[in-house]
Amino acid sequence: MKLRITLEGQSYEVEVETLPDEREEIGESGPEVPQSVLQPPLPVDTRPEDRICRSPIAGVIVAVSASLGQRVSQNDPVVIIEAMKMQTAIGAPVDGTVQEIHVSPGQSVKPGQKLCTLG
């Protein structure tokens, strides 16, 4: 059986062989490959929460690089956060249009806090 696996954005085609186990030797059916493994992954934007850009760290907003209505691609910088005197550009989680900006420069943010919402 051949499967396509995507790991960190890189696709690999692999061949999988089911090996007999003790249950097969005594006549019981062996493990089955779950159907979810055989289906292609869902697109990233199938869930509304995937369109929310969240802060990965605690820090202070230095700049908001995106503006309302701006079209952004995945990983385009939308916000710059400073933490421990280091600035980190936070990229868009998916391709989309900026619908809401939830932060402003000078504001402190916590990990997981909403930064912006894409549409």
C-alpha positions as CSV (number, residue, x, y, z in Angstrom):
1,M,0.0,0.0,0.0
2,K,1.4,3.5,-0.9
3,L,0.7,6.5,1.3
4,R,1.7,10.2,0.9
5,I,2.9,11.8,4.1
6,T,3.5,15.5,4.6
7,L,6.0,16.4,7.3
8,E,6.9,20.1,7.9
9,G,5.6,21.1,4.5
10,Q,7.5,18.4,2.6
11,S,5.6,15.6,0.9
12,Y,6.9,12.0,0.9
13,E,5.5,9.0,-0.8
14,V,6.0,5.9,1.2
15,E,5.1,2.2,0.8
16,V,3.6,0.5,3.8
17,E,3.5,-3.2,4.4
18,T,1.3,-4.8,7.0
19,L,3.1,-7.5,8.8
20,P,1.4,-10.5,10.3
21,D,1.0,-10.5,14.1
22,E,0.1,-13.1,16.6
23,R,-3.6,-12.6,16.1
24,E,-3.4,-13.3,12.4
25,E,-1.5,-16.5,13.0
26,I,-4.3,-17.9,15.1
27,G,-7.0,-16.8,12.7
28,E,-8.1,-13.4,14.1
29,S,-8.0,-10.4,11.9
30,G,-5.0,-8.1,12.3
31,P,-4.9,-4.4,12.8
32,E,-6.5,-2.3,10.1
33,V,-5.2,1.0,8.8
34,P,-7.6,3.7,10.0
35,Q,-9.5,5.3,7.1
36,S,-8.4,8.8,8.2
37,V,-4.8,7.9,7.4
38,L,-5.7,7.0,3.8
39,Q,-7.5,10.3,3.1
40,P,-5.7,13.4,2.1
41,P,-5.4,16.1,4.9
42,L,-8.0,18.8,5.1
43,P,-6.9,22.2,3.8
44,V,-5.5,24.5,6.5
45,D,-8.4,27.0,6.3
46,T,-11.2,24.5,6.9
47,R,-11.5,25.6,10.5
48,P,-12.3,29.2,11.6
49,E,-9.7,29.1,14.4
50,D,-7.0,28.5,11.8
51,R,-7.6,32.0,10.5
52,I,-6.8,33.6,13.8
53,C,-3.2,34.8,14.2
54,R,-2.1,34.3,17.9
55,S,0.9,35.4,19.9
56,P,3.4,32.6,20.4
57,I,5.1,34.5,23.2
58,A,4.5,37.1,25.9
59,G,5.8,40.5,25.0
60,V,5.0,44.0,23.8
61,I,3.6,44.9,20.4
62,V,6.3,47.1,18.6
63,A,4.4,47.5,15.3
64,V,1.4,46.2,13.4
65,S,2.7,45.5,9.9
66,A,-0.7,44.7,8.3
67,S,-3.7,46.9,7.9
68,L,-7.4,46.2,7.6
69,G,-8.4,44.9,4.2
70,Q,-4.8,44.0,3.3
71,R,-4.2,40.8,1.4
72,V,-1.5,38.6,3.1
73,S,0.1,35.3,2.3
74,Q,1.0,32.6,4.8
75,N,4.0,33.7,7.0
76,D,3.8,37.4,5.8
77,P,4.6,39.5,8.9
78,V,1.5,41.0,10.4
79,V,2.8,42.0,13.9
80,I,6.2,42.6,15.5
81,I,6.5,41.6,19.2
82,E,9.4,42.5,21.5
83,A,10.3,40.1,24.3
84,M,13.5,40.2,26.3
85,K,14.9,43.0,24.0
86,M,14.5,40.8,20.9
87,Q,12.0,41.6,18.2
88,T,10.1,38.8,16.5
89,A,7.9,39.1,13.4
90,I,4.7,37.1,13.7
91,G,3.5,35.8,10.3
92,A,0.0,35.2,9.0
93,P,-1.1,31.6,9.7
94,V,-2.8,31.2,6.3
95,D,-3.4,33.2,3.1
96,G,-6.2,35.7,3.5
97,T,-7.4,39.3,4.0
98,V,-7.0,41.1,7.4
99,Q,-10.5,41.5,8.8
100,E,-9.7,42.5,12.4
101,I,-6.7,43.7,14.2
102,H,-6.9,43.0,18.0
103,V,-3.7,44.7,19.2
104,S,-1.9,48.1,18.9
105,P,1.7,49.2,19.4
106,G,2.7,49.4,23.1
107,Q,0.2,46.8,24.2
108,S,1.4,43.8,26.2
109,V,0.3,40.4,25.0
110,K,0.3,36.9,26.5
111,P,0.9,33.6,24.7
112,G,-2.1,32.5,22.7
113,Q,-3.7,36.0,22.7
114,K,-5.4,37.0,19.4
115,L,-3.4,39.4,17.3
116,C,-5.5,39.6,14.1
117,T,-8.2,37.7,12.3
118,L,-8.0,36.8,8.6
119,G,-10.9,36.3,6.2
